[in-house]
Amino acid sequence: MGRLDTNVSDWNFEEHVASQVSAKGLNNHTQKVSIQDFVEAGTVVICAGPAMLPTESAADLIPIGLVENAVINMNRPLQRIFEIGSRLSYIIPGRAVGGITLARVLFDGDNILKALYWGEVENMLFSGGKYSINFKTPANDLGSEEDSAESNERPFSGHIAQDLTHKLFLHPIGLAFYYHDVEQQQIGATYFEGCMISTYNMGINAGMNILTESATMEFVRARSIDIDRSVETTWGPVNIT
């Protein structure tokens, strides 16, 4: 039988908490956790950005406000292989895939689809691309009478975008999650590249005081953001690799 070296043989459950255990033993409490170290929902910032993690000195990231629920999930299929002559088995890992769901309150401002893709619209406006003529600024989203011929090409009306069949939503985007503790110390960040929206939901019934909508998307890969390097973005200092 194998022997495990552990520092929990001297454990005193009346004097220690598990977060105080380190590789150097119980006498070196280098991992103490205080009330200021916890992360709460109000200290997480979710931003939409370009499909790939920016590597330049600046990044255009747009915070997605009024998000009430955000779920990140990743799964990796596993295949178990047995062999004749043994009761043990092998586990062969497959390829990991992941998705994100955001639920948001509808208000007098950009709804969830427009908020997620507003950075993509700005890129098209400034690049003068094929569909840039149809993407209006917030003050002109409805366009004028002479623009009526292109009205079926617009991805949104005013602040609302709900047509997931529009060509705009064939473009992937990126999502950044920034995690801070209650003392505003940044503890880490993740950038999800190549996000494509697969489902948009909005429900309305007579008893609802507020309307909510949600978007479910899949992403290509998750990349860790280097929090030791700061750059300026359109909404403040952000750290990217």
N, C-alpha and C positions, 0 to 999 in steps of 0.2 A: 504494500500500500504506500502511495506517495506521501511525502511530507510537505506541508505548505508552511512557509514562514509568514507569519502574520503579526500585526501589531495590535490585534483586538483581544489577545489573551489577557491583557491587563485592563480591559475595558471596564469603565465605571459608568453605568448608565445614569447615575444620579449627578455626576459632575461633568460629563462630556456630551457633546452633540456630534452626530456623525460627520458634519462638515468640518470638524476640527482635526480629523484624521488626515495625516499626510504621509508621504513615503518615508519620512524621517522619524516617524513615531509620534506617540501621543504628547510627548514633552515639547514638541515644536509645533505650536498651533499657528501655522502659517495660512490656514484657510478659514479663518473665522468669518462668519457671516453676520452682518448687522442688518437692522431694519432698513437702512438706506441702500442696501445692495440689491433689493428685490426689484424685479421688472414687473410693471403693471401695464394694462392695456393702454393707458394714457401716455406711456413713455415710449411707445412703438410708433415709428413713422413709416408709412407705406407710400412709395413714390412710383410713378410710371416714367419710363425712359426709353431709350433706343433698344432695339432687339438684342444687341450685343453689349457687354460691359464696356463702357468707355475707357480708353487708355490714354486719351489726351489729357491736357491740363485742366479741362473744364468739362462739365456734363450738364445737359439740360434735363433735369428731373422735376416732375410735377407732383406735388403731394396730393394724395387722394383722400379728401376729407370726408367726415361723417360716415366712415366705415364702422358698422356695428358688429360685424362678424367677419373674421378672416380665418380660413382653414388652409393649411399647407399639408399635403400628404405625398408620400413617396412609398413605392412598393417595389420589391424585387422578387420575381417568381423564383422558387427553389424547386429543384428536382432531386428526389432522393433515389439513390441507386444502391441496390443490394447485390450481394454476390453469394454464390454457392460455396459453402465451407466456412462461413462466418456469420455471426449474428450482428456484427456491426455494419454500418452503412456509410456511404459517401453522400455528401450534399453538394450538388452542383448549382452554383448561383447563375441566374439569368441576368438580363439587363434591367437596371432600375429605371422606372418611369415615375413621373410625378405630376401633380396637379394643384391648382390653387382655386379657392372659391372666395369671393368677396361679396358681402351683403351690405347694402348701403341705403340710407334714407333719401327719398326724393325731395328736393327743395328747389327754391328759386335760384338755380345755378346749374352748372353742368351736371348732367346725370352721369351714371357710372360709365357707360360706353364712351361718351364724349370726353369725360375726364381721363379715361385710360388712353384714348387715342389723340388727345389734343396735341401732344408733342409731335406725333406723326403728321397731323394736319399742318402744323407750323413748318415742318421740314418740307412738305410739298409746296406750301405757299412760297417759301423762300427759294426753293430750287426751281420753281417754274415748270414743274413736271406736267405730265399729261392731264392730270385731273385737278391741277391747282386752281384753274378758273372757277371750279365749282365749290371750292372751300372758302366760305366767307368768314370775315372776322366776327367776333361776338356781336358787334353792333349791327351787322348787316346779314345775319344768318339767313333771314327770309328772302333776301335779294330784292330786286326790282322787277317791274313788269317785263322788261326786255330780257330778264334772266329766266323767265318762266319756262323757256324751252329746255333749260338744263335742270329744272327743279327736281325731276326724277333721278338726277345723278347726285344730288346733294346727300351727304351722309347724315345730316341732322337738320332739324327745324328749331330755330332758337337755341335753347339749351338742351334739347332732347335729341338723342340718337337711339333708335330702337330697331333699325333695319340691319340685322346681322348679315343679310345677303349682299350688302353693299361691298364694292370692290375694296374699299378702305380697310375692311376688317380681314382681308386676306393678307395684310401686312403683319408680321409678328412685332411684338413689343417686348419690353423688359420690365420687370418689377423689382424694386429694391425694398428690403425690409431693414430698418435701422432700429437697433435695440439699445435702450438707455435704462439706467436705474433711476430711482426717484431723485437722486442728486444730480441728474443730467449728465452722468458719466457714460460715455458710449462704451458698450461692452462687446459689441460685435455687429456685423451686418452681412446680409446675403443678397446677391443679385441673381434673379431668375431670368435666364436668357430664352429668347425664342418663344415667348408666350403667345398662344393662339386661343382665342375664345371659342369654346365648343357649345356653350349653353348660356342663354340670357333668359332670366325669369323676372316677371313682375306680376303681382297679384293685387286685385282690388275687390273689396267687398264693402257693403254699406256701413258696417260697424267700425271701419278702420279710421283712426284719427290721423295717422300718417301712412304714407305709402312707402313700401320698400321694394328694392330690386336687387338682383344678384347676377353675377357673371361667374361662370366656371370656365377655367382654362387649363390647358396643359402646357408644360414648358420643356425645353430641350435639355437644359442642364442648370444646376445651381452652382454659383461660384461665390467663394468667400471674398469679401471686400477687406482690403488692408486698412485697418482703422488707425494705422500709424502715419498715414499720408493724407494730408488735407488739401482739398482744392475748393475753389469757389464755384458754386452753381447758381442757377437762376433763383433759388430760394434760400441760399445760405451755404455755409461751409459743409462739405460732404467729403468723406474719405473714400477714395477708390484706389484700385491697384494700378 
